[in-house]
């Protein structure tokens, strides 16, 4: 008696048929595939069709295109790279500015024997980092002390 396999099981087995044709299926996977094919007529038919198509493609001569063509770049990858670089630059700027202001004000010095606490890192967005940088620049401009000449 043949039992109807589920759609997801057949889909997974059909992927394994393609892997077998490419020689990329393990022995354990091949045994499971063979057991499935023994009871699934549709997957056996699919496997035979795929094997015939694969054989035709592999024996067909390679053809050179008549004209050159260029594949479009993946714009999402470029956008993600720019965003990551922007975040990194903003974090470096904030760290540099906060380090400079800490040294000017003397915040880096602790009294002898005082415990030093470090605030936990907090992930922020680029807009938060830029807002902090602008606020720091505004505070720096308002705290300037006139120098006597």
N, C-alpha and C positions, 0 to 999 in steps of 0.2 A: 504494500500500500504506500503510495506516494503522499507525503505531507507537503502542503503549500508553504514555502518559506516566506518570511516577511520581506517587505520591500527594502528595508534597511539592510537585511542580511544579504539579499541579492545584490544590492548596490555595492556592498563591501566585497562580495565575492567577485563581482565584475571588475572591480579595481585590481583584485588579485590575479584575475585572468591576464590583464595587461602586464602586471609585474612578471608573471610567469613567462610571457612572450619575450620580455626583455631580459630574462635570466636573473631577476632580482627577487625571487620568492624563496623563502626558506623552506626546508623540508617539512617542518611542522605545519606551516601555512599551506604548503602544497597538499599535504594529507587532508587537511580540513577542506580545501577547495575540491579535491577529488570526491570526498564524501558528499559535499553539497551538489556537485555536478551529477552524481549518481541519481539524485532524486529530483533535480530541477531541470525540466526540459527547456525552459526559456533561457536559462543561463548556459546550457550546453549549446543551444543555437547561437546565442550571443558570442560564445567563445569560438565557435567554428567560423562565424562571420568575421570576427576580429582577427583571427589567425590568417584568414584568406586576405583580408585588407592589408594587414601588416606585411605579409609575404609580397604582395604586389608593390607596396611602397618601397620595400627593401631592394627589390630587383630592378626597379625603375631607374633609368639613368638620371644623374643630377643635371639640372638645367641652369644655365646662367641667365639672370634677368637681362632683358634687352636695354634697360635704362637703369641708372642708379636711383636708389631711394634711401631716404633717411627716416628712421623711426622717431616719432616725437618723444621728447624727454618726459619723464613722469614729473609733472609739476608739483604733485603732493610732496614728493621727496625733497625737492628744492625748498618748498615752503617750510617744511619741518626743520630742515637744516638751518635756514635763516632764523626761525623762531628759537631754536636751541642756541644758536650763536648769540642772539639778542639777550636771552636769559643769562647766559654765561657772562657776557660783557657787563650787564647790569649788576650781577652779583659781585664781580671783581671790582666794579666802581664803588659799590656800597661798602664792600670790605675795606677798600683802600681809603675811602673818605672817613669811615668810622675809625680806622687805625690812626690816621693823621690827626683827627680831632681828639682822640683819646690821648695821644702823646702830647698835644699842645696843652690840653687842660690838666694833664697829670693824672688822668683816671686810671692809668695802668699801674700806678704805684699803690700798694696796699700797706697799711701799718704792719710792723713786725708782729708775727704770730697770728695775723688775721687769716681766717679761712677764705679761700678764693672760691667763688661759685661761678659756674659757667652756665649761662642760659642755654636751654636745649635749642637745637636747630629747628627752624620752622620753615617749611616750604611755602613760598609765596609766589604770587604771579608777577609777571614783568611789570604790570601797572603798579602793583604795590611797591616793588623795588624802586621804580622811577619816582613815585610819590615820596618815598623816604629820602631819596637822593635830593629831590627839589627842596623838601623841608629842611634838610641839613644845610643846603646851600643858603637858604633864606636865613637860618639861624646864624650862620657864619657871617653873613653880611651885616646883620643887626648887632652882633657882638664885637665888631671891630673897635678897637681902642685907638683914639688918635695918638700919634707919636709926636712928642715934643721935639721941635727942631732947634 
